[in-house]
Amino acid sequence: MNARFVKTWLFALACLVAATLLMMQPAAQGRLPEGMAPDGLFWLVSVILGLLAVQSVRLMAALDGGRLVGMATATLFGLWVVYFWQLLVVVFEVPRVLLPPPGLIMQALSEHRSTLWGDFVQTVLKAVLIGWALGCGLGFAVAVAIDRQPFLQRGLLPLASLTSTIPLVAVAPIAVMWFGFEWPSKAAVVVLMTFFPMLVSTLAGLKASGKLERELMYSYAASYSRTLLALRLPSALPFIFGALKVNATLALIGAIVAEFFGSPTSGLGFRISTEASRMNMPLVWSAIVVAAVTGSVAYAVLVQFERRAAFWHPSVRGS
């Protein structure tokens, strides 16, 4: 552990301590007497702290430490964003219906955790997970079929491309009419959204293997299935995982939007639309936070799987 590393961490810690002290001031907590505004010293300290925050993130990002430094940089940046969000919303007395402070959102998360857990199960563990698995699996299977029988490319690929151009707001009501208000209708929307990205990415990945390697397999009289399993699928793994990561976020968005067009009494999309109509914005933002964290965690998990499955690929080694 070199001196630069220690100095950077101490500098970032000192900035966070200063931020905590500033947040303890009455102006930062909205406790000033009515009609009284924060003084010039408060704003001067806030500006200086903002500059120090930027510098702390820059210094942290410049360190050589691999994944640990990357995670620390992202965490530090996120803390500063939340901090100044809280500070500015409280000081400028922004109406809660427009933008509630993070503290109020965290309070809503704590108070409604059982409700939000039920919404999470309904949207993520049922509609998103099942729809994502079916959509990606179907896209992968069709891609292999097209690769095996090239004549299918002229028939199936245009149809698949057509499905990707159908607007989500048009599909969601139809899915509700076909499959009902429960999670299967949302899973159907997710299948439609995730099918085409997986199909296109898998087809591109199957063509990514080198010509010399393919000729070597041909010289050994390897069958199509043997070549597929030993050469072409491993070469396609980075493309497949790229589609899986993109589809993880697409699936979440699709399921939430689909719930706006009809759902039972639970679900993240249902919660957002219902509470927004009641002007209960802290709970709306709490549902948004749950969705955002879920998408980020899913993406991070898939990245870890990719690093283990395709560790040999230059794109993975470079990350």
Backbone torsions as a table, in degrees:
resi	resn	phi	psi	omega
1	MET	NA	110.7	-176.0
2	ASN	-83.1	171.5	-176.4
3	ALA	-65.9	-35.8	-179.7
4	ARG	-62.9	-40.1	179.4
5	PHE	-61.7	-46.8	-178.7
6	VAL	-64.9	-43.4	-179.1
7	LYS	-62.5	-40.3	-179.5
8	THR	-64.4	-44.6	179.4
9	TRP	-65.5	-40.0	177.9
10	LEU	-65.3	-38.9	178.3
11	PHE	-63.8	-44.8	178.5
12	ALA	-63.4	-40.3	178.9
13	LEU	-65.3	-41.2	178.5
14	ALA	-63.0	-39.2	177.7
15	CYS	-63.6	-40.3	178.9
16	LEU	-67.2	-36.7	176.3
17	VAL	-64.4	-43.8	177.2
18	ALA	-61.7	-38.6	178.0
19	ALA	-64.0	-39.3	178.1
20	THR	-63.5	-42.1	178.6
21	LEU	-63.7	-40.0	178.7
22	LEU	-66.1	-38.1	-179.2
23	MET	-67.1	-21.1	179.3
24	MET	-78.9	-9.5	179.7
25	GLN	-70.6	148.3	-179.3
26	PRO	-56.4	-37.4	-178.7
27	ALA	-63.9	-35.6	-178.7
28	ALA	-76.8	-15.1	179.9
29	GLN	-106.8	6.1	178.5
30	GLY	69.3	30.4	-176.8
31	ARG	-109.0	16.5	176.1
32	LEU	-71.7	150.4	175.7
33	PRO	-57.7	150.1	-177.7
34	GLU	-59.3	132.2	-179.9
35	GLY	87.8	-5.1	-178.8
36	MET	-100.4	131.1	-178.5
37	ALA	-103.1	157.3	175.6
38	PRO	-58.9	145.1	-178.1
39	ASP	-79.7	175.0	-177.7
40	GLY	-64.0	-34.3	-179.8
41	LEU	-63.2	-38.8	178.5
42	PHE	-60.6	-45.1	-178.9
43	TRP	-69.5	-35.1	177.9
44	LEU	-63.9	-45.6	178.9
45	VAL	-63.8	-37.8	179.7
46	SER	-64.3	-42.2	179.2
47	VAL	-65.6	-44.5	178.7
48	ILE	-61.5	-41.7	179.1
49	LEU	-64.1	-36.9	176.6
50	GLY	-62.4	-42.4	177.6
51	LEU	-65.1	-40.9	177.9
52	LEU	-65.6	-35.2	178.2
53	ALA	-63.3	-44.8	178.1
54	VAL	-61.0	-43.5	-178.8
55	GLN	-65.7	-38.5	-179.9
56	SER	-64.3	-39.4	178.5
57	VAL	-68.3	-40.3	179.2
58	ARG	-63.5	-43.4	179.9
59	LEU	-66.1	-39.4	179.6
60	MET	-65.5	-40.7	-179.3
61	ALA	-67.9	-25.2	-177.8
62	ALA	-82.3	-7.3	-179.2
63	LEU	-73.5	154.5	175.2
64	ASP	-101.4	104.3	-178.2
65	GLY	-155.5	9.8	176.8
66	GLY	69.2	-140.3	-173.5
67	ARG	-67.0	-34.6	-179.1
68	LEU	-60.8	-46.0	179.0
69	VAL	-66.6	-38.8	178.0
70	GLY	-61.3	-44.0	177.9
71	MET	-66.3	-40.0	179.5
72	ALA	-64.8	-39.8	178.8
73	THR	-63.9	-46.1	179.2
74	ALA	-63.3	-40.7	179.1
75	THR	-65.0	-44.1	179.7
76	LEU	-63.0	-43.7	178.3
77	PHE	-61.5	-43.5	179.0
78	GLY	-63.1	-40.1	178.1
79	LEU	-61.8	-41.5	180.0
80	TRP	-67.9	-38.4	178.3
81	VAL	-62.2	-47.2	179.8
82	VAL	-64.6	-39.4	-178.8
83	TYR	-61.7	-51.9	-177.7
84	PHE	-71.3	-27.8	171.8
85	TRP	-60.1	-50.7	179.0
86	GLN	-60.6	-46.0	-175.9
87	LEU	-62.7	-50.5	-174.2
88	LEU	-71.1	-37.7	179.7
89	VAL	-64.6	-40.0	-179.4
90	VAL	-72.9	-46.0	-176.4
91	VAL	-64.5	-43.1	-178.5
92	PHE	-85.9	2.0	177.0
93	GLU	53.0	48.3	177.7
94	VAL	-66.2	130.7	179.7
95	PRO	-57.4	139.1	-177.6
96	ARG	-63.5	-26.7	179.9
97	VAL	-69.4	-23.0	177.3
98	LEU	-88.1	-49.4	-178.5
99	LEU	-156.8	100.2	178.6
100	PRO	-72.6	151.3	177.2
101	PRO	-70.0	154.1	-180.0
102	PRO	-57.2	-34.6	179.0
103	GLY	-59.9	-39.7	178.9
104	LEU	-70.0	-35.0	177.6
105	ILE	-66.2	-42.6	177.6
106	MET	-63.6	-36.6	177.2
107	GLN	-63.9	-42.2	177.8
108	ALA	-65.1	-37.6	176.6
109	LEU	-59.7	-42.8	-178.8
110	SER	-69.8	-42.8	-176.2
111	GLU	-71.1	-31.8	-175.0
112	HIS	-113.1	28.3	-175.0
113	ARG	-63.0	-36.0	179.1
114	SER	-68.2	-39.2	177.5
115	THR	-65.2	-44.7	-179.4
116	LEU	-67.5	-32.1	176.1
117	TRP	-64.9	-42.6	175.6
118	GLY	-61.5	-39.5	176.3
119	ASP	-64.2	-39.5	179.3
120	PHE	-62.8	-44.7	179.6
121	VAL	-62.3	-45.7	-177.4
122	GLN	-63.8	-43.8	-174.5
123	THR	-85.5	-50.3	-170.2
124	VAL	-85.4	-55.2	-173.4
125	LEU	-72.1	-20.7	178.8
126	LYS	-104.5	-71.6	-172.5
127	ALA	-66.7	-50.2	-174.0
128	VAL	-69.9	-51.5	-174.2
129	LEU	-63.4	-46.6	-178.9
130	ILE	-69.3	-44.4	178.9
131	GLY	-64.1	-39.6	178.7
132	TRP	-64.3	-44.7	-180.0
133	ALA	-64.6	-44.0	-179.9
134	LEU	-67.7	-44.3	-178.7
135	GLY	-64.2	-45.1	179.6
136	CYS	-68.2	-41.1	178.7
137	GLY	-63.5	-41.7	179.0
138	LEU	-66.9	-41.9	178.0
139	GLY	-62.1	-40.2	178.2
140	PHE	-65.2	-45.1	-178.4
141	ALA	-63.7	-42.5	179.5
142	VAL	-66.6	-36.8	178.4
143	ALA	-63.0	-42.8	178.1
144	VAL	-65.6	-39.0	178.5
145	ALA	-64.0	-42.0	178.3
146	ILE	-65.5	-39.5	179.3
147	ASP	-66.8	-35.7	-179.0
148	ARG	-74.4	-38.1	-179.7
149	GLN	-122.1	89.9	-173.8
150	PRO	-56.5	-25.5	-178.9
151	PHE	-65.2	-22.1	178.0
152	LEU	-68.2	-21.5	-177.7
153	GLN	-60.7	-35.7	-178.2
154	ARG	-73.2	-23.4	-178.9
155	GLY	-99.4	-47.6	-174.0
156	LEU	-79.7	-38.8	-175.1
157	LEU	-63.6	-43.9	176.1
158	PRO	-62.2	-37.0	177.8
159	LEU	-65.4	-42.1	178.4
160	ALA	-63.9	-40.1	177.0
161	SER	-63.1	-36.0	179.1
162	LEU	-64.8	-39.8	-179.9
163	THR	-64.4	-30.4	-178.7
164	SER	-74.0	-16.1	-178.6
165	THR	-93.7	-4.9	-179.8
166	ILE	-72.7	126.8	-178.8
167	PRO	-63.3	140.9	-179.8
168	LEU	-61.8	-38.7	-178.0
169	VAL	-67.5	-18.3	176.2
170	ALA	-87.8	-32.3	-177.4
171	VAL	-77.0	-39.6	-173.3
172	ALA	-57.6	-48.3	178.7
173	PRO	-63.5	-36.3	178.5
174	ILE	-65.5	-41.2	178.8
175	ALA	-62.7	-37.2	177.6
176	VAL	-64.3	-40.0	178.8
177	MET	-66.6	-35.8	-177.3
178	TRP	-78.6	-45.0	-169.8
179	PHE	-111.9	-0.8	178.1
180	GLY	90.4	-177.4	-175.1
181	PHE	-84.0	-12.3	-177.6
182	GLU	-77.0	-174.2	-172.1
183	TRP	-63.3	-26.5	179.9
184	PRO	-57.3	-33.6	178.5
185	SER	-67.3	-35.2	177.5
186	LYS	-73.1	-37.1	176.4
187	ALA	-63.4	-35.8	177.8
188	ALA	-63.7	-39.8	176.6
189	VAL	-64.0	-41.6	179.1
190	VAL	-63.3	-41.7	177.5
191	VAL	-57.5	-45.0	-178.9
192	LEU	-64.7	-36.3	-178.0
193	MET	-75.2	-32.6	-174.0
194	THR	-94.8	-12.2	-175.7
195	PHE	-64.9	-52.3	-172.2
196	PHE	-68.0	-44.2	177.5
197	PRO	-57.6	-40.0	178.3
198	MET	-67.9	-39.8	179.2
199	LEU	-60.3	-50.8	-176.7
200	VAL	-66.2	-43.7	-178.6
201	SER	-65.7	-41.0	179.4
202	THR	-65.9	-41.5	177.1
203	LEU	-60.3	-43.4	178.3
204	ALA	-64.9	-39.0	-179.9
205	GLY	-67.7	-36.4	179.5
206	LEU	-67.0	-21.1	177.8
207	LYS	-95.2	4.3	-173.4
208	ALA	-87.0	-13.5	-179.8
209	SER	-66.9	149.2	-176.1
210	GLY	-70.4	152.5	-179.0
211	LYS	-64.7	-39.7	-179.8
212	LEU	-62.8	-41.6	179.3
213	GLU	-64.4	-40.9	179.6
214	ARG	-65.8	-40.0	178.4
215	GLU	-66.5	-33.7	177.0
216	LEU	-65.1	-44.3	177.2
217	MET	-62.6	-38.0	178.7
218	TYR	-65.2	-38.8	-179.4
219	SER	-67.0	-25.9	176.4
220	TYR	-86.9	5.4	-179.5
221	ALA	59.0	36.4	179.3
222	ALA	-71.6	140.2	178.6
223	SER	-72.0	171.4	179.7
224	TYR	-63.0	-44.6	-178.3
225	SER	-64.8	-38.5	178.9
226	ARG	-65.9	-44.0	177.9
227	THR	-63.8	-38.5	-179.8
228	LEU	-63.3	-46.7	-175.6
229	LEU	-75.4	-36.9	-173.9
230	ALA	-87.6	-26.7	-173.0
231	LEU	-125.5	-55.3	-167.0
232	ARG	-76.0	-41.4	177.5
233	LEU	-66.3	-44.3	174.4
234	PRO	-57.7	-38.6	177.7
235	SER	-67.2	-26.9	-177.9
236	ALA	-86.8	-7.7	-175.0
237	LEU	-55.4	-45.9	178.3
238	PRO	-59.3	-36.6	177.9
239	PHE	-68.2	-42.1	-178.9
240	ILE	-64.9	-44.8	179.1
241	PHE	-67.1	-32.6	174.5
242	GLY	-60.2	-42.6	177.6
243	ALA	-68.1	-38.8	178.4
244	LEU	-60.9	-40.9	-179.4
245	LYS	-68.8	-43.8	177.8
246	VAL	-63.4	-43.1	-178.4
247	ASN	-67.1	-26.9	178.5
248	ALA	-61.3	-42.0	178.3
249	THR	-77.1	-38.4	177.7
250	LEU	-61.6	-40.0	-179.3
251	ALA	-63.2	-41.9	-179.9
252	LEU	-64.8	-44.8	178.7
253	ILE	-62.6	-45.4	-178.1
254	GLY	-61.8	-42.7	-179.2
255	ALA	-66.9	-41.1	-179.4
256	ILE	-65.6	-45.1	179.5
257	VAL	-65.4	-38.4	179.9
258	ALA	-62.4	-31.3	179.6
259	GLU	-69.7	-16.3	176.2
260	PHE	-68.2	-22.0	-173.9
261	PHE	-101.3	14.1	177.9
262	GLY	134.8	121.1	-179.6
263	SER	-159.9	165.1	173.4
264	PRO	-68.6	-163.7	-174.5
265	THR	-86.8	28.8	176.1
266	SER	-152.7	163.1	-177.2
267	GLY	126.3	145.3	-178.1
268	LEU	-64.0	-42.3	177.9
269	GLY	-65.0	-41.4	176.1
270	PHE	-60.6	-42.9	-178.3
271	ARG	-65.6	-42.2	-179.4
272	ILE	-63.1	-48.0	-177.3
273	SER	-67.5	-40.6	-177.8
274	THR	-68.6	-48.4	-177.1
275	GLU	-72.1	-27.9	175.8
276	ALA	-65.9	-37.4	177.6
277	SER	-67.7	-23.1	177.4
278	ARG	-93.5	1.6	-177.9
279	MET	63.0	25.0	176.9
280	ASN	-90.6	72.1	-171.3
281	MET	-68.7	-33.0	176.0
282	PRO	-57.4	-39.8	178.5
283	LEU	-71.8	-34.1	175.1
284	VAL	-60.2	-48.0	180.0
285	TRP	-67.3	-30.2	176.3
286	SER	-63.6	-42.8	176.8
287	ALA	-64.3	-37.4	177.3
288	ILE	-64.2	-40.9	178.4
289	VAL	-62.2	-43.5	178.2
290	VAL	-59.4	-44.1	179.7
291	ALA	-65.4	-42.8	-178.6
292	ALA	-65.3	-43.7	179.2
293	VAL	-65.1	-40.4	178.5
294	THR	-60.6	-46.5	178.7
295	GLY	-62.1	-40.9	-179.9
296	SER	-66.7	-42.4	179.4
297	VAL	-65.4	-42.6	178.5
298	ALA	-60.7	-43.2	178.9
299	TYR	-62.9	-44.3	-179.0
300	ALA	-64.3	-39.4	178.8
301	VAL	-63.6	-42.3	179.3
302	LEU	-66.9	-34.2	176.0
303	VAL	-62.4	-42.3	178.8
304	GLN	-65.0	-40.9	176.1
305	PHE	-62.3	-39.9	180.0
306	GLU	-64.0	-40.9	-179.7
307	ARG	-64.0	-29.5	179.3
308	ARG	-86.6	-33.3	-177.4
309	ALA	-83.9	-33.3	-177.2
310	ALA	-123.2	43.0	-176.5
311	PHE	-62.3	-23.0	-176.1
312	TRP	-80.4	-17.4	-173.5
313	HIS	-76.1	140.1	-179.1
314	PRO	-57.0	-36.1	-179.1
315	SER	-65.2	-31.2	179.2
316	VAL	-82.5	-41.3	178.3
317	ARG	-62.9	-35.1	-179.1
318	GLY	-71.4	-22.1	179.6
319	SER	-86.0	NA	NA
